[in-house]
Amino acid sequence: MQPSLILRSGRSAWKGPYFVAFPNLRDALENNVAIRTQARSCTILPNFVGIRFMVHNGKDYMPVTVTQDMVGHKLGEFAHTKKRFTYKMTKNK
Amino acid sequence: MVHVLGVQLPDSQLARFALTAFYGVGHKTAHRLCARLQIHDRCKVRSLTPHQITELASFLASPSTAPPLPRLPLAGPSYKAPPPSIPLQELRAAFAAASGKGGADPLRNMKIESEAKRVVKDNIAHQRMIGSYVGKRHAMGLPVRGQNTQTNARTARKLNKVDRW
């Protein structure tokens, strides 16, 4: 069995993690303003901890508050893109 | 039937493959274990001595606290023995320096049975706690790695749980 965070990163280590430089990062840290973003593939870095993001899921923006445990993951993992499947019997015959 | 650490090993099997009955031990690890405990490749479980069985049990109970392997390098054909005039301390120091860099022992960090299952449980619990996609799929009992769900998700529906094991 293996540690899931490091091994399944998928990107070569020599390239470094893929991330987006948000211009209002410091503002978000100090004033607790949410950052709206469509960059779902941005890796969560340690200096993102504590910031509220509004991550796009194709239609709406989902609130995501970053904690220390989320550091190696991507923003899009926390914004579900599909509605949960529910079976509704159609009345057509 | 030999009982080792809660697992039965059938008598008629080769020891090397009977050891794969442990959760967390596959063919590679089993072969390494046999090499470490000096069990022959073709030795069957019924011909293991009680001493070997107790050694196996004590090693598997805690692989990290087992005594380290002695690194004894073999002399090449052109080796010339040092003259007896050299003091023993010097010879020992030279030997220790030469054998200093051994590779990491892969059997030290081996996890078996409940420890290995705990690692998996912790990983799933971590994913669930942070609220990621993987955690949600485990909670819903659906495939996690992007498989088809319109058909064929039988194993995932049966086995994927947050509190697996």
Interface residues (C-beta under 8 A of the other chain):
Chain A: M1 P3 S4 T67 D69 M70 H73 E77 F78 H80 R84 F85
Chain B: G24 K111 A116 V119 V120 N123 H126 Q127 M129 I130 G131 S132 Y133 V134 K136 M140 T149
